[in-house]
Amino acid sequence: MLRQVMIPSKENSTISIPPEFYGREVEIIVFPSETQVLKVEKKLPHYIGLDMSGFQFNRDEINAR
């Protein structure tokens, strides 16, 4: 069994089917969900105490050997 909850952003969306379903008859049912899916935004904890406001990433400096 496969259950996938998604919020389509356009008219055509794609659902990935697991390999064990290949070659078998499957039934696809699409209906609007009554529950609301909440996205949780991951943030760094405030207790770390790092001020990254002036940080500039320098790719050349990182790759220099």
N, C-alpha and C positions, 0 to 999 in steps of 0.2 A: 504494500500500500504506500502511496505517496501523497502527502498533503503539502501544498505549497501556498503560503499566504503572500500576496504581493499587491502592490499598488501600481497598476499600469499607468504609464505616462504618455502613451500614444495609442492609436487605434489598434495596431498590431503588436502583440507581445509574444515572447518565446518562453516556453516551459521546457526545461531539460528533463529528459526521460532517462531513468537509470538503465544500465545495460541489461539487467535481468528482465526488463520489459520488452526488449527487442524481439521482434518476430511473434509477439503475442497480441491478442486483441485487448485493447484497453478502452476504458470509458472515461471521457473527459467531461466534467460538470463544472460550469462556471456560474457563480451567483454572487451577488454583493453580500458582504459580511455585515452582520448587525453590530459586531463589536468593533471598536476602534483600536487600531494598532498604534502604539506610542513608540516613537523613536527616542532613544536615550542618547543624548550627546555626551561623548566622553570628554571630560575635561581633566586637566592636571589638578591634583589637590593643591589647595592654597598653602598648606603647611610646608611645602618643599622650600619655599623662600627664594626661588630663582627669579631674577628680573631679566627677562629675555627681550625687553622692549628695544634695546639698541643692538641686538645681535644681527650680524651680517654673515651669511653663509658664503664661504669662499671655496668653490669646488677645486680650484687649482691648488690651493693650500692643502686640502684634504688628500689629493692624489699625488702630491709631491713626495718623492722618495729620496 
